[in-house]
């Protein structure tokens, strides 16, 4: 992953750190999908879905979940995601944040979810873009990935 120097700190992106972290996690899940390796493999069909969980399947929900999460955001929040992607990818620097946001607003054609889901390594770009603005969402990501401890464990 490309290291981006931190620019001016942004107090409010217009999207919560938790929402941004959730989008990043969904994007990384979608990025992890690989093309189906052998559609004609002769294995036991009852356990194929477990082996092929990261392979692209018609019913794999990762893209749908990512696009639905993005579509559920307000237009200005979607534009923020586009601008963060461009920052993380190196199209703009942190000092050009206002310009990146304006360009994202101008180029919004109403299909931001489809556009962003088509960007390879979207999760990494969003993370790098946020980091370049002094925003670290790794704590939120880690919290979303961890399982809450059972307060009343059953003794065996």
C-alpha positions in Angstrom: 0.0 0.0 0.0 1.2 3.5 -0.8 2.2 5.7 2.1 0.6 9.1 1.9 1.8 12.1 3.9 -0.7 13.5 6.2 -2.0 16.9 5.2 -4.3 19.3 7.0 -6.5 17.7 9.6 -10.2 17.7 8.7 -12.5 18.0 11.6 -15.7 16.7 9.9 -15.8 14.7 6.7 -19.6 14.7 6.8 -19.6 10.9 7.3 -19.0 9.2 10.7 -15.9 7.3 11.3 -18.0 4.2 12.0 -19.8 4.5 8.7 -16.6 5.0 6.9 -15.0 2.0 8.6 -18.0 -0.1 7.7 -17.7 0.9 4.0 -14.0 0.2 4.1 -14.6 -3.3 5.5 -17.3 -4.1 2.9 -14.9 -2.8 0.2 -12.1 -5.0 1.5 -14.4 -8.0 1.6 -15.4 -7.4 -2.0 -11.8 -6.8 -3.0 -10.8 -10.2 -1.6 -13.1 -12.0 -4.1 -11.2 -13.8 -6.8 -12.3 -15.3 -10.1 -13.7 -18.8 -10.0 -10.7 -21.0 -10.3 -12.2 -24.2 -11.7 -16.0 -24.2 -12.4 -15.8 -27.8 -13.5 -13.9 -29.2 -10.5 -15.0 -32.7 -9.5 -15.5 -32.3 -5.8 -18.2 -32.8 -3.3 -20.9 -30.3 -4.0 -22.1 -30.3 -0.4 -19.0 -28.5 0.8 -18.0 -26.4 -2.3 -19.4 -23.2 -0.9 -17.1 -23.4 2.1 -14.0 -24.0 -0.1 -15.0 -21.4 -2.6 -16.2 -18.7 -0.3 -13.7 -16.1 -1.7 -14.4 -17.1 -5.3 -16.8 -15.0 -7.4 -20.1 -16.8 -7.5 -23.5 -15.5 -8.8 -24.9 -15.4 -5.3 -21.9 -13.9 -3.6 -23.4 -10.9 -1.7 -20.2 -8.9 -1.2 -20.8 -6.5 -4.2 -24.5 -6.1 -3.3 -23.7 -5.3 0.3 -21.0 -2.7 -0.6 -23.3 -1.0 -3.2 -26.3 -1.0 -0.9 -24.3 0.5 1.9 -23.0 3.3 -0.3 -26.4 3.9 -1.8 -27.8 4.3 1.7 -25.6 7.3 2.3 -26.6 10.9 1.6 -25.3 12.3 -1.8 -22.7 14.5 0.0 -21.4 11.5 1.9 -21.1 9.5 -1.4 -19.1 12.4 -2.8 -16.9 12.3 0.2 -16.2 8.6 -0.5 -15.3 9.5 -4.1 -13.0 12.3 -3.0 -11.3 10.1 -0.4 -10.8 7.4 -3.1 -9.1 9.9 -5.3 -6.9 11.1 -2.4 -5.9 7.6 -1.5 -5.1 6.8 -5.2 -2.9 9.9 -5.5 -5.1 11.9 -7.9 -5.2 14.7 -5.4 -3.2 15.6 -2.3 -4.6 16.3 1.1 -4.0 20.0 0.5 -6.4 19.7 -2.5 -9.2 18.2 -0.4 -11.7 21.0 -1.2 -10.9 20.7 -4.9 -11.4 16.9 -4.8 -14.7 17.3 -3.1 -15.9 19.9 -5.6 -14.8 17.6 -8.5 -16.7 14.7 -6.9 -19.8 16.8 -6.6 -19.5 18.0 -10.2 -19.0 14.5 -11.6 -21.7 12.8 -9.5 -23.9 11.1 -12.1 -26.1 9.4 -9.6 -24.3 6.0 -9.9 -21.7 6.4 -7.2 -22.2 2.9 -5.7 -21.5 1.3 -9.1 -18.5 3.6 -9.8 -16.9 2.9 -6.4 -17.5 -0.9 -6.5 -15.6 -0.9 -9.8 -12.5 0.6 -8.2 -9.9 -2.1 -7.5 -8.6 -1.9 -3.9 -11.3 0.6 -2.9 -10.9 -0.2 0.8 -7.2 0.6 0.7 -7.8 3.8 -1.2 -10.5 5.0 1.3 -8.2 4.1 4.2 -5.2 5.9 2.7 -7.4 9.0 1.7 -8.7 9.3 5.2 -5.2 8.8 6.7 -3.9 11.6 4.5 -6.5 13.9 6.2 -5.4 12.8 9.6 -8.4 10.4 10.1 -7.6 6.9 11.4 -10.5 4.5 11.3 -8.5 1.3 12.1 -9.9 1.3 15.6 -13.5 1.3 14.3 -12.6 -1.4 11.8 -11.1 -3.6 14.5 -14.1 -3.1 16.8 -16.4 -4.1 14.0 -14.4 -7.3 13.3 -14.1 -8.4 16.9 -16.8 -10.5 18.6 -18.2 -9.2 21.8 -17.3 -11.3 24.8 -20.0 -13.4 26.2 -20.8 -11.9 29.7 -22.2 -15.2 30.9 -20.2 -18.0 29.5 -21.6 -21.5 30.0 -19.2 -23.8 31.9 -18.6 -27.1 30.2 
